[in-house]
Amino acid sequence: MLAIVNTCAVIGLNGQIVEVQTDFNPRASLPSFHLVGLAGIAVKESKERARSAIRNSGLRFPNKAYVVNLSPADIHKHGPAYDLAIAIGVLAATDQIPLHAIDNAIFVGELSLDGGIRHVKGMMPMVYTARQEGFQSVFVPEEDAAEAGLIQGINIIPVRSIGQLVEHLYQLNPIPPYVTDPVSLQSGQQLPEGMIDFADIRGQEHVKRALEVSAAGNHNLLLSGPPGAGKSLQARAMPGILPSMTMEEALEVTRIYSIVDMLSQDSPLVRQRPFRAPHHTISQVGLVGGGSIPKPGEISLAHRGVLFLDEINEHPTKVLEVLRQPIEDKLVTISRAKGSITFPANFLLVGARNPCPCGYYNDPSHSCNCTPNQIKRYQSRLSGPLLDRIDMHVDVPKVEFEKLMGRGDGESSLDIRKHVEQARGIQVSRFADHPGLYANADMTVSEIDDFCKLNADAKQVLTLSVRKLQLSARSYHRVLKLSRTIADLDASDGIKVHHVAEALQYRPQLD
C-alpha cells in the first residue's frame, strides 16, 4: 500500500514542501526499510526512531518491506524534522490511520523512542511555506506551537506524542488548534531590560548626537578614542534609541533566529532590534555565515539591528574585508558546490577602536609610546574602501572628572527614541512607493537625486568641501544621505547649510 505524507525542508531562509512517499509490501519474504531521496545521516536514522516510537506507542510496525522516498529527490535533506512524517507514512501505509485525515496537512517533528514528539528548529519558515502552498493544518511539537502560531491563517495543531496524534486523526480525542495570544505579537515599546540609558551617561553630548543621527538614518558609525573613554558603553546603549520594529521586521528577524534555533519557546517573537557584538577572534564563516550546510552568520543575526565590532582594528583584515559587499548590498550570498543561498544582512555597523596600539595617540593627558610606523600599521588595518563605507567618524575624548562626578541631565534613551522614530516616520512616508527602502542609508544614487535636494547655499558649501576634502563619489553620496537624515531630525523638507555642515563634520580628517 502506498501512502503520501507532506512535510517541509528548510533551505536557507525558505521552506520547501517535501512528499514522504511510503510503499509497504506485506508479501515480501525479507524485511527491509529503504530510505531514498538524498537523505542525510540524521534522516537515515529516522527509520530506527520511527520503529521504536511506533512500537512503544502501542501500534504495529510490521516486519516487512518498506520503501520511503523523499520527493523532490534532488534536494538534500538534513536533520530530524522528517521523523514524524516518516512515522505517519508507515502508519498510513499499514492501514493504522485514515488516509483522508492526513490530506492537506503538514507533519513536522523529531521523535523520541517512547513516541514523544520533540522540538525542531526552523519551524517558522516551514509553517509560512505551508500556508503559502495552501495547506490547511500543520502538526507541530507542542513546545513549538508558540513559534508556529506567529504565522496567521493556518491551523496549528500542537502534538505531544504519536499516540495522541493517532487519537486525533480518528477524532477520538481531537486536539484544539493553538490560539496565539495577541499580546505576544506586540512589539516592545519600553527600554529593554538591562539596557543602559543615555540619561546615565555623563558628558560627550556630541557623541550622543552622532548616535542619534546614526539611529535615525541607519548610518554606519566608527567611534575612535583612548581606552576608558566610553566608546563601548555608548555603543551598547544604542539599541535603546533605535525605533521599535514593525511586525514585518519582527517576523523577518524571527525567521532568521528560528533556523539557528535561538528563539525562546515562551515568547518566540523577536520584539527588540538585535544587538550582536562578536569577539575579534571570530572567523570569516562566523561573521558572514557558511558551512557545509550554510547557516547565517553574525551579520545576518544583526539584520534590522546593530552589529557592534569592539576593538575593530584587532579583527583580522581578511575578516573585515568581507563586510564590504554586505554593507553595500544589504545581503550576503554564500555559494557552495551544492548551490547558492542568500541571507539578508541589513545591519547598522558600529565600530570602536583606539587610535594606536597603546591607545593614547593625540591624548593630551597621556603620552603615546608608539612609533610612527606602529601607528600607521595599526590604523591601516581598516582599508580605505571599508572606511569609505562608514558614514560617520566620531572622536570620543575622555570625560572630564567634574562631568563624571556630576549628575546626568541629558535626554533619556526613550526621549531620543521619540526623535528617531519621528525621523524614521518621515522616511517611511518618503519611501512608500519604493519597496525595499526603509531608511535614508538604504538609498541608491537614483533615490539620492530625487530626495536629497539642496538649496543654493548648501550646494555651494558641499561643492567646496568635496574639492577640499577630496571626497570620493561614494563619500559624496554618503554625505548627502547623512544631510538628509539630519534634516529629517529637524523636520525640514529641504537640506540647508547647517545640515550639510554637520554631516561634513562626521567625515574623517584625512579622506
Secondary structure in CASP SS format (residue, H / E / C, confidence):
PFRMAT SS
TARGET T0000
AUTHOR 0000-0000-0000
METHOD secondary structure of the structure
MODEL  1
M C 1.00
L E 1.00
A E 1.00
I E 1.00
V E 1.00
N E 1.00
T E 1.00
C E 1.00
A E 1.00
V E 1.00
I E 1.00
G C 1.00
L C 1.00
N E 1.00
G E 1.00
Q E 1.00
I E 1.00
V E 1.00
E E 1.00
V E 1.00
Q E 1.00
T E 1.00
D E 1.00
F E 1.00
N E 1.00
P C 1.00
R C 1.00
A C 1.00
S C 1.00
L C 1.00
P C 1.00
S E 1.00
F E 1.00
H E 1.00
L E 1.00
V E 1.00
G C 1.00
L C 1.00
A E 1.00
G C 1.00
I H 1.00
A H 1.00
V H 1.00
K H 1.00
E C 1.00
S H 1.00
K H 1.00
E H 1.00
R H 1.00
A H 1.00
R H 1.00
S H 1.00
A H 1.00
I H 1.00
R H 1.00
N H 1.00
S C 1.00
G C 1.00
L C 1.00
R C 1.00
F C 1.00
P C 1.00
N C 1.00
K C 1.00
A E 1.00
Y E 1.00
V E 1.00
V E 1.00
N E 1.00
L E 1.00
S E 1.00
P C 1.00
A C 1.00
D C 1.00
I C 1.00
H C 1.00
K E 1.00
H C 1.00
G C 1.00
P H 1.00
A H 1.00
Y H 1.00
D H 1.00
L H 1.00
A H 1.00
I H 1.00
A H 1.00
I H 1.00
G H 1.00
V H 1.00
L H 1.00
A H 1.00
A H 1.00
T C 1.00
D C 1.00
Q C 1.00
I C 1.00
P C 1.00
L H 1.00
H H 1.00
A H 1.00
I H 1.00
D C 1.00
N C 1.00
A E 1.00
I E 1.00
F E 1.00
V C 1.00
G C 1.00
E E 1.00
L E 1.00
S C 1.00
L C 1.00
D C 1.00
G C 1.00
G E 1.00
I E 1.00
R E 1.00
H C 1.00
V C 1.00
K C 1.00
G C 1.00
M H 1.00
M H 1.00
P H 1.00
M H 1.00
V H 1.00
Y H 1.00
T H 1.00
A H 1.00
R H 1.00
Q H 1.00
E C 1.00
G C 1.00
F C 1.00
Q C 1.00
S E 1.00
V E 1.00
F E 1.00
V E 1.00
P E 1.00
E H 1.00
E H 1.00
D H 1.00
A H 1.00
A H 1.00
E H 1.00
A H 1.00
G C 1.00
L C 1.00
I C 1.00
Q C 1.00
G C 1.00
I C 1.00
N E 1.00
I E 1.00
I E 1.00
P E 1.00
V E 1.00
R C 1.00
S E 1.00
I H 1.00
G H 1.00
Q H 1.00
L H 1.00
V H 1.00
E H 1.00
H H 1.00
L H 1.00
Y C 1.00
Q C 1.00
L C 1.00
N C 1.00
P C 1.00
I C 1.00
P C 1.00
P C 1.00
Y C 1.00
V C 1.00
T C 1.00
D C 1.00
P H 1.00
V H 1.00
S H 1.00
L H 1.00
Q C 1.00
S C 1.00
G C 1.00
Q C 1.00
Q C 1.00
L C 1.00
P C 1.00
E C 1.00
G C 1.00
M C 1.00
I C 1.00
D C 1.00
F H 1.00
A H 1.00
D H 1.00
I C 1.00
R C 1.00
G C 1.00
Q C 1.00
E H 1.00
H H 1.00
V H 1.00
K H 1.00
R H 1.00
A H 1.00
L H 1.00
E H 1.00
V H 1.00
S H 1.00
A H 1.00
A H 1.00
G H 1.00
N C 1.00
H C 1.00
N C 1.00
L E 1.00
L E 1.00
L E 1.00
S E 1.00
G C 1.00
P C 1.00
P C 1.00
G C 1.00
A C 1.00
G C 1.00
K H 1.00
S H 1.00
L H 1.00
Q H 1.00
A H 1.00
R H 1.00
A C 1.00
M H 1.00
P H 1.00
G H 1.00
I H 1.00
L C 1.00
P C 1.00
S C 1.00
M C 1.00
T C 1.00
M H 1.00
E H 1.00
E H 1.00
A H 1.00
L H 1.00
E H 1.00
V H 1.00
T H 1.00
R H 1.00
I H 1.00
Y H 1.00
S H 1.00
I H 1.00
V C 1.00
D C 1.00
M C 1.00
L C 1.00
S C 1.00
Q C 1.00
D C 1.00
S C 1.00
P C 1.00
L C 1.00
V C 1.00
R C 1.00
Q C 1.00
R C 1.00
P C 1.00
F E 1.00
R E 1.00
A C 1.00
P C 1.00
H C 1.00
H C 1.00
T C 1.00
I C 1.00
S C 1.00
Q H 1.00
V H 1.00
G H 1.00
L H 1.00
V H 1.00
G E 1.00
G E 1.00
G C 1.00
S C 1.00
I C 1.00
P C 1.00
K E 1.00
P E 1.00
G C 1.00
E H 1.00
I H 1.00
S H 1.00
L H 1.00
A C 1.00
H C 1.00
R C 1.00
G C 1.00
V E 1.00
L E 1.00
F E 1.00
L E 1.00
D C 1.00
E C 1.00
I H 1.00
N H 1.00
E H 1.00
H C 1.00
P C 1.00
T H 1.00
K H 1.00
V H 1.00
L H 1.00
E H 1.00
V C 1.00
L C 1.00
R H 1.00
Q H 1.00
P H 1.00
I H 1.00
E H 1.00
D H 1.00
K C 1.00
L E 1.00
V E 1.00
T E 1.00
I E 1.00
S E 1.00
R E 1.00
A C 1.00
K C 1.00
G E 1.00
S E 1.00
I E 1.00
T E 1.00
F E 1.00
P E 1.00
A C 1.00
N C 1.00
F C 1.00
L E 1.00
L E 1.00
V E 1.00
G E 1.00
A E 1.00
R E 1.00
N C 1.00
P C 1.00
C C 1.00
P C 1.00
C C 1.00
G C 1.00
Y C 1.00
Y C 1.00
N C 1.00
D C 1.00
P C 1.00
S C 1.00
H C 1.00
S C 1.00
C C 1.00
N C 1.00
C C 1.00
T C 1.00
P H 1.00
N H 1.00
Q H 1.00
I H 1.00
K H 1.00
R H 1.00
Y H 1.00
Q H 1.00
S C 1.00
R C 1.00
L C 1.00
S C 1.00
G H 1.00
P H 1.00
L H 1.00
L H 1.00
D H 1.00
R C 1.00
I C 1.00
D C 1.00
M E 1.00
H E 1.00
V E 1.00
D E 1.00
V C 1.00
P C 1.00
K C 1.00
V C 1.00
E C 1.00
F H 1.00
E H 1.00
K H 1.00
L H 1.00
M H 1.00
G C 1.00
R C 1.00
G C 1.00
D C 1.00
G C 1.00
E C 1.00
S C 1.00
S H 1.00
L H 1.00
D H 1.00
I H 1.00
R H 1.00
K H 1.00
H H 1.00
V H 1.00
E H 1.00
Q H 1.00
A H 1.00
R H 1.00
G H 1.00
I H 1.00
Q H 1.00
V H 1.00
S H 1.00
R H 1.00
F C 1.00
A C 1.00
D C 1.00
H C 1.00
P C 1.00
G C 1.00
L C 1.00
Y C 1.00
A C 1.00
N H 1.00
A H 1.00
D H 1.00
M C 1.00
T C 1.00
V H 1.00
S H 1.00
E H 1.00
I H 1.00
D H 1.00
D H 1.00
F H 1.00
C C 1.00
K C 1.00
L E 1.00
N C 1.00
A H 1.00
D H 1.00
A H 1.00
K H 1.00
Q H 1.00
V H 1.00
L H 1.00
T H 1.00
L H 1.00
S H 1.00
V H 1.00
R H 1.00
K H 1.00
L H 1.00
Q C 1.00
L C 1.00
S C 1.00
A H 1.00
R H 1.00
S H 1.00
Y H 1.00
H H 1.00
R H 1.00
V H 1.00
L H 1.00
K H 1.00
L H 1.00
S H 1.00
R H 1.00
T H 1.00
I H 1.00
A H 1.00
D H 1.00
L H 1.00
D C 1.00
A C 1.00
S C 1.00
D C 1.00
G C 1.00
I E 1.00
K C 1.00
V H 1.00
H H 1.00
H H 1.00
V H 1.00
A H 1.00
E H 1.00
A H 1.00
L H 1.00
Q H 1.00
Y C 1.00
R C 1.00
P C 1.00
Q C 1.00
L C 1.00
D C 1.00
END
